[in-house]
Amino acid sequence: MNNEDITLTAGDAEVIVRPGSGGRIGGLRIGGTQLLRQGDRFGCFPMVPWAGRIRDGRFLDGGIVRQLPLNSPPHAIHGTARDGAWRTARVTEHEAVITHELTDPWPHSGRVTQIVALAEDSLTLTMAVETYDDSFPAQIGWHPWFHRTLDGVDVALDFTPAWQEERGADHLPTGNRIDPKPGPWDDCFGMPGGVDVTLTWPGLLELKVASREEWAVVYDEQDEAVCVEPQTGPPNGLNTCPRLVTPLEPLEATTTWSWRRL
């Protein structure tokens, strides 16, 4: 099937899915207001088969050290799927299913499936990585770029993490967990009860980013956007917190964004 843009609608919510642009969510409009920063690098892209930075682009795969391209020197960042084409498997009015085949430079074959499901007051993204061959470590994450300002109103972030991963000079977690510090952030936080972050544009909209996963990177160092990124592990997690994909057990994760008018 083709990889043309897909439009889903529910009530006054509209989502654009772009299989041909790395499987990203190209836009989310609520009542005509665009919530996601526009552009080929933005929207909300899937981070798979790893999320965030991998130190020096190297990870231990069984007993083998694998080397990935350093697309954010000196590290590899955000996986390979956002740079590849996805294919449309199924579309209904409220749901799209798209798939991506893992290939070079990732050293293993496998398939990623993403389900995009829109309701009148929520968007649910579900991703799975499966293999029919070798087992391998992997991560899943999402990288949304929410507009910092809507209709002249700046966003406020509210979340209560159990800890913050101490960030080293190389931008990677040191392995120490510290008390959460005030922003601005390009930092990973731990939420053992599940990711729960609320973005509020006062007087306009409240949007909650939730996931059963316990890791989220919050990035708000840019003027234009704020990113809240649910992940199955921390940055460099292929080395420090690997999740194994096997022929019998895929890696699956879900995030739901729910909203209400204020």
KOLMITOR-122606 format. One record per residue (C-alpha): residue number from 1; residue in three letters; x, y, z. Coordinates in Angstrom, 1 decimal, always signed. Layout:
BEGIN
{atom NUM,ALA,{X,Y,Z}},
...
//
This chain:
BEGIN
{atom 1,MET,{+0.0,+0.0,+0.0}},
{atom 2,ASN,{+1.1,+3.6,-0.4}},
{atom 3,ASN,{+2.8,+6.0,+2.0}},
{atom 4,GLU,{+0.7,+9.1,+1.3}},
{atom 5,ASP,{-0.4,+11.3,+4.1}},
{atom 6,ILE,{-3.4,+10.1,+6.1}},
{atom 7,THR,{-6.0,+12.4,+7.8}},
{atom 8,LEU,{-8.0,+11.1,+10.8}},
{atom 9,THR,{-10.9,+13.1,+12.3}},
{atom 10,ALA,{-13.0,+12.7,+15.4}},
{atom 11,GLY,{-15.3,+15.6,+16.5}},
{atom 12,ASP,{-13.3,+18.8,+16.1}},
{atom 13,ALA,{-9.9,+16.9,+16.3}},
{atom 14,GLU,{-7.8,+16.2,+13.3}},
{atom 15,VAL,{-4.5,+14.3,+13.0}},
{atom 16,ILE,{-2.2,+14.0,+10.0}},
{atom 17,VAL,{-0.1,+10.8,+9.8}},
{atom 18,ARG,{+2.9,+10.9,+7.5}},
{atom 19,PRO,{+4.1,+7.4,+6.7}},
{atom 20,GLY,{+6.5,+8.8,+4.0}},
{atom 21,SER,{+8.1,+11.1,+6.5}},
{atom 22,GLY,{+9.4,+8.7,+9.1}},
{atom 23,GLY,{+6.0,+7.6,+10.3}},
{atom 24,ARG,{+5.5,+10.9,+12.1}},
{atom 25,ILE,{+2.4,+12.6,+13.3}},
{atom 26,GLY,{+2.6,+15.7,+11.0}},
{atom 27,GLY,{-0.1,+17.6,+12.8}},
{atom 28,LEU,{-2.7,+17.6,+15.6}},
{atom 29,ARG,{-5.5,+20.2,+15.3}},
{atom 30,ILE,{-8.1,+20.7,+18.0}},
{atom 31,GLY,{-10.8,+23.1,+17.1}},
{atom 32,GLY,{-8.7,+24.4,+14.3}},
{atom 33,THR,{-5.7,+25.2,+16.5}},
{atom 34,GLN,{-2.4,+23.4,+15.5}},
{atom 35,LEU,{-0.7,+21.9,+18.6}},
{atom 36,LEU,{+2.4,+20.5,+16.9}},
{atom 37,ARG,{+5.3,+22.5,+15.5}},
{atom 38,GLN,{+5.3,+22.2,+11.7}},
{atom 39,GLY,{+8.2,+21.1,+9.5}},
{atom 40,ASP,{+9.9,+18.0,+8.2}},
{atom 41,ARG,{+11.9,+17.5,+11.4}},
{atom 42,PHE,{+9.0,+18.2,+13.8}},
{atom 43,GLY,{+5.4,+17.1,+14.5}},
{atom 44,CYS,{+5.8,+13.9,+16.6}},
{atom 45,PHE,{+8.3,+11.3,+15.3}},
{atom 46,PRO,{+8.7,+7.7,+16.5}},
{atom 47,MET,{+12.0,+7.0,+18.3}},
{atom 48,VAL,{+12.8,+3.3,+17.4}},
{atom 49,PRO,{+14.7,+1.0,+17.7}},
{atom 50,TRP,{+16.3,+3.3,+20.3}},
{atom 51,ALA,{+15.3,+6.5,+22.0}},
{atom 52,GLY,{+17.5,+9.5,+22.7}},
{atom 53,ARG,{+21.3,+9.3,+22.5}},
{atom 54,ILE,{+23.5,+6.2,+22.4}},
{atom 55,ARG,{+27.0,+6.9,+23.8}},
{atom 56,ASP,{+29.5,+7.0,+20.9}},
{atom 57,GLY,{+26.9,+5.1,+18.8}},
{atom 58,ARG,{+27.9,+1.8,+20.4}},
{atom 59,PHE,{+25.9,-0.8,+22.2}},
{atom 60,LEU,{+26.4,-4.3,+23.4}},
{atom 61,ASP,{+24.3,-6.8,+21.4}},
{atom 62,GLY,{+24.8,-10.2,+23.0}},
{atom 63,GLY,{+28.6,-10.4,+23.1}},
{atom 64,ILE,{+29.1,-8.1,+20.1}},
{atom 65,VAL,{+29.7,-4.4,+20.2}},
{atom 66,ARG,{+27.7,-2.8,+17.5}},
{atom 67,GLN,{+28.6,+0.6,+15.9}},
{atom 68,LEU,{+25.8,+2.9,+14.7}},
{atom 69,PRO,{+26.3,+6.0,+12.5}},
{atom 70,LEU,{+27.0,+9.2,+14.6}},
{atom 71,ASN,{+24.1,+11.3,+13.4}},
{atom 72,SER,{+24.5,+13.6,+16.4}},
{atom 73,PRO,{+28.3,+13.5,+17.0}},
{atom 74,PRO,{+29.7,+12.1,+19.2}},
{atom 75,HIS,{+26.5,+10.0,+19.6}},
{atom 76,ALA,{+23.8,+8.3,+17.7}},
{atom 77,ILE,{+20.3,+9.7,+18.4}},
{atom 78,HIS,{+16.6,+8.9,+18.1}},
{atom 79,GLY,{+16.7,+5.6,+16.2}},
{atom 80,THR,{+16.5,+4.9,+12.4}},
{atom 81,ALA,{+12.8,+4.7,+11.7}},
{atom 82,ARG,{+12.2,+8.5,+11.7}},
{atom 83,ASP,{+14.6,+8.6,+8.6}},
{atom 84,GLY,{+12.8,+5.8,+6.7}},
{atom 85,ALA,{+9.6,+5.3,+4.9}},
{atom 86,TRP,{+6.7,+3.6,+6.5}},
{atom 87,ARG,{+3.8,+1.8,+4.7}},
{atom 88,THR,{+0.1,+2.1,+5.3}},
{atom 89,ALA,{-1.4,-1.2,+6.4}},
{atom 90,ARG,{-4.9,-0.1,+7.3}},
{atom 91,VAL,{-7.0,+3.1,+7.6}},
{atom 92,THR,{-10.4,+3.8,+9.1}},
{atom 93,GLU,{-12.0,+7.1,+9.9}},
{atom 94,HIS,{-10.4,+7.2,+13.4}},
{atom 95,GLU,{-7.4,+4.8,+13.1}},
{atom 96,ALA,{-4.4,+4.2,+11.0}},
{atom 97,VAL,{-1.9,+1.3,+11.1}},
{atom 98,ILE,{+1.5,+1.9,+9.6}},
{atom 99,THR,{+4.6,-0.4,+9.4}},
{atom 100,HIS,{+8.3,+0.0,+9.0}},
{atom 101,GLU,{+10.9,-2.7,+8.2}},
{atom 102,LEU,{+14.1,-2.3,+10.2}},
{atom 103,THR,{+17.2,-2.4,+7.9}},
{atom 104,ASP,{+20.7,-0.9,+7.7}},
{atom 105,PRO,{+22.3,+0.6,+9.6}},
{atom 106,TRP,{+20.3,-1.3,+12.3}},
{atom 107,PRO,{+22.0,-4.7,+12.4}},
{atom 108,HIS,{+18.9,-6.9,+12.8}},
{atom 109,SER,{+15.8,-7.4,+10.7}},
{atom 110,GLY,{+12.5,-6.7,+12.3}},
{atom 111,ARG,{+9.2,-4.9,+11.9}},
{atom 112,VAL,{+7.8,-1.8,+13.7}},
{atom 113,THR,{+4.1,-1.3,+13.7}},
{atom 114,GLN,{+2.5,+1.9,+14.9}},
{atom 115,ILE,{-1.2,+2.3,+15.5}},
{atom 116,VAL,{-2.6,+5.9,+15.6}},
{atom 117,ALA,{-6.1,+6.1,+17.2}},
{atom 118,LEU,{-8.0,+9.3,+17.4}},
{atom 119,ALA,{-11.0,+10.0,+19.7}},
{atom 120,GLU,{-12.8,+13.3,+20.2}},
{atom 121,ASP,{-10.8,+14.1,+23.3}},
{atom 122,SER,{-7.6,+11.9,+23.0}},
{atom 123,LEU,{-4.9,+10.5,+20.7}},
{atom 124,THR,{-3.5,+7.1,+21.4}},
{atom 125,LEU,{-0.2,+6.0,+19.8}},
{atom 126,THR,{+0.9,+2.3,+20.2}},
{atom 127,MET,{+4.1,+0.9,+18.8}},
{atom 128,ALA,{+5.5,-2.6,+18.7}},
{atom 129,VAL,{+8.9,-4.0,+17.6}},
{atom 130,GLU,{+8.9,-7.6,+16.5}},
{atom 131,THR,{+11.5,-10.0,+15.1}},
{atom 132,TYR,{+11.1,-13.2,+13.2}},
{atom 133,ASP,{+14.8,-14.0,+13.5}},
{atom 134,ASP,{+17.5,-12.9,+16.0}},
{atom 135,SER,{+16.7,-11.4,+19.4}},
{atom 136,PHE,{+18.0,-7.9,+20.0}},
{atom 137,PRO,{+17.8,-5.1,+22.5}},
{atom 138,ALA,{+15.5,-2.2,+21.6}},
{atom 139,GLN,{+13.7,+0.9,+22.8}},
{atom 140,ILE,{+10.5,+2.7,+21.9}},
{atom 141,GLY,{+9.7,+6.4,+22.4}},
{atom 142,TRP,{+7.9,+9.3,+20.9}},
{atom 143,HIS,{+9.2,+12.8,+20.3}},
{atom 144,PRO,{+6.4,+15.4,+20.0}},
{atom 145,TRP,{+7.2,+19.0,+19.4}},
{atom 146,PHE,{+4.3,+20.9,+21.1}},
{atom 147,HIS,{+4.0,+24.6,+20.3}},
{atom 148,ARG,{+5.2,+26.6,+23.4}},
{atom 149,THR,{+2.7,+29.4,+22.6}},
{atom 150,LEU,{-0.9,+29.0,+21.4}},
{atom 151,ASP,{-2.9,+32.1,+20.5}},
{atom 152,GLY,{-0.3,+34.3,+22.4}},
{atom 153,VAL,{-0.5,+32.1,+25.6}},
{atom 154,ASP,{+2.6,+30.3,+26.9}},
{atom 155,VAL,{+2.4,+26.7,+28.1}},
{atom 156,ALA,{+2.9,+25.7,+31.7}},
{atom 157,LEU,{+4.3,+22.2,+32.4}},
{atom 158,ASP,{+3.3,+20.2,+35.5}},
{atom 159,PHE,{+4.7,+16.8,+36.5}},
{atom 160,THR,{+6.0,+15.2,+39.7}},
{atom 161,PRO,{+8.8,+12.7,+38.9}},
{atom 162,ALA,{+10.3,+10.4,+41.5}},
{atom 163,TRP,{+13.8,+11.3,+40.3}},
{atom 164,GLN,{+15.8,+13.0,+37.6}},
{atom 165,GLU,{+18.7,+11.2,+35.8}},
{atom 166,GLU,{+21.8,+13.2,+36.5}},
{atom 167,ARG,{+23.1,+14.5,+33.2}},
{atom 168,GLY,{+26.8,+14.4,+32.4}},
{atom 169,ALA,{+28.7,+16.8,+30.2}},
{atom 170,ASP,{+28.1,+14.5,+27.3}},
{atom 171,HIS,{+24.4,+14.9,+27.7}},
{atom 172,LEU,{+23.9,+11.3,+28.8}},
{atom 173,PRO,{+22.8,+10.0,+32.2}},
{atom 174,THR,{+25.7,+9.4,+34.6}},
{atom 175,GLY,{+23.8,+6.6,+36.4}},
{atom 176,ASN,{+23.0,+8.7,+39.4}},
{atom 177,ARG,{+19.5,+9.6,+40.3}},
{atom 178,ILE,{+19.0,+13.1,+41.8}},
{atom 179,ASP,{+16.1,+15.2,+43.1}},
{atom 180,PRO,{+14.4,+16.9,+40.2}},
{atom 181,LYS,{+15.8,+20.3,+39.4}},
{atom 182,PRO,{+14.0,+23.3,+37.8}},
{atom 183,GLY,{+14.2,+23.8,+34.1}},
{atom 184,PRO,{+15.0,+24.6,+31.4}},
{atom 185,TRP,{+15.5,+20.9,+30.7}},
{atom 186,ASP,{+17.0,+18.4,+28.3}},
{atom 187,ASP,{+16.7,+15.7,+30.9}},
{atom 188,CYS,{+15.3,+12.3,+31.6}},
{atom 189,PHE,{+12.9,+11.8,+34.5}},
{atom 190,GLY,{+11.7,+8.7,+36.3}},
{atom 191,MET,{+8.0,+8.1,+37.0}},
{atom 192,PRO,{+7.5,+4.5,+38.4}},
{atom 193,GLY,{+3.8,+4.9,+38.3}},
{atom 194,GLY,{+3.8,+5.8,+34.6}},
{atom 195,VAL,{+4.5,+8.9,+32.7}},
{atom 196,ASP,{+2.1,+11.7,+33.7}},
{atom 197,VAL,{+2.8,+15.2,+32.4}},
{atom 198,THR,{+0.3,+18.0,+32.0}},
{atom 199,LEU,{+0.7,+20.9,+29.5}},
{atom 200,THR,{-1.6,+23.8,+30.1}},
{atom 201,TRP,{-2.1,+26.8,+27.9}},
{atom 202,PRO,{-4.1,+28.9,+30.5}},
{atom 203,GLY,{-7.6,+29.8,+29.4}},
{atom 204,LEU,{-7.3,+27.7,+26.3}},
{atom 205,LEU,{-6.4,+24.0,+26.7}},
{atom 206,GLU,{-5.0,+21.4,+29.0}},
{atom 207,LEU,{-3.3,+18.4,+27.5}},
{atom 208,LYS,{-2.1,+15.3,+29.5}},
{atom 209,VAL,{+0.7,+13.1,+28.1}},
{atom 210,ALA,{+0.4,+9.6,+29.8}},
{atom 211,SER,{+2.0,+6.2,+29.4}},
{atom 212,ARG,{+2.5,+3.1,+31.4}},
{atom 213,GLU,{+6.2,+3.4,+30.7}},
{atom 214,GLU,{+8.2,+5.1,+33.5}},
{atom 215,TRP,{+10.7,+7.2,+31.6}},
{atom 216,ALA,{+10.2,+10.6,+30.0}},
{atom 217,VAL,{+12.6,+13.1,+28.5}},
{atom 218,VAL,{+11.5,+16.7,+28.8}},
{atom 219,TYR,{+13.1,+19.2,+26.4}},
{atom 220,ASP,{+12.2,+22.9,+26.6}},
{atom 221,GLU,{+15.4,+24.7,+25.7}},
{atom 222,GLN,{+13.9,+26.1,+22.5}},
{atom 223,ASP,{+11.7,+29.1,+22.2}},
{atom 224,GLU,{+9.3,+27.6,+19.7}},
{atom 225,ALA,{+8.4,+24.2,+21.3}},
{atom 226,VAL,{+8.3,+22.0,+24.3}},
{atom 227,CYS,{+8.9,+18.2,+24.0}},
{atom 228,VAL,{+7.6,+15.6,+26.4}},
{atom 229,GLU,{+8.9,+12.2,+25.3}},
{atom 230,PRO,{+7.6,+8.9,+26.8}},
{atom 231,GLN,{+10.2,+6.2,+26.5}},
{atom 232,THR,{+10.7,+2.5,+27.4}},
{atom 233,GLY,{+14.1,+3.4,+28.9}},
{atom 234,PRO,{+16.4,+6.3,+29.5}},
{atom 235,PRO,{+18.9,+7.8,+27.0}},
{atom 236,ASN,{+21.7,+5.3,+26.3}},
{atom 237,GLY,{+19.2,+2.7,+27.4}},
{atom 238,LEU,{+20.4,+0.1,+24.9}},
{atom 239,ASN,{+23.5,-0.2,+27.2}},
{atom 240,THR,{+22.1,+0.6,+30.6}},
{atom 241,CYS,{+18.4,-0.6,+30.5}},
{atom 242,PRO,{+18.0,-2.9,+27.5}},
{atom 243,ARG,{+14.6,-4.4,+26.6}},
{atom 244,LEU,{+14.9,-7.6,+24.6}},
{atom 245,VAL,{+12.9,-8.2,+21.5}},
{atom 246,THR,{+12.6,-12.0,+20.8}},
{atom 247,PRO,{+10.6,-14.0,+18.3}},
{atom 248,LEU,{+8.2,-14.9,+21.1}},
{atom 249,GLU,{+8.0,-11.5,+22.8}},
{atom 250,PRO,{+7.8,-8.2,+20.9}},
{atom 251,LEU,{+8.5,-4.9,+22.6}},
{atom 252,GLU,{+5.3,-2.8,+22.9}},
{atom 253,ALA,{+4.5,+0.6,+24.3}},
{atom 254,THR,{+1.6,+3.1,+24.3}},
{atom 255,THR,{+1.2,+6.8,+25.0}},
{atom 256,THR,{-2.1,+8.6,+25.2}},
{atom 257,TRP,{-2.6,+12.4,+24.9}},
{atom 258,SER,{-5.9,+13.5,+26.3}},
{atom 259,TRP,{-7.2,+17.1,+26.3}},
{atom 260,ARG,{-9.9,+19.4,+27.5}},
{atom 261,ARG,{-10.9,+23.0,+26.8}},
{atom 262,LEU,{-10.4,+25.5,+29.5}},
//
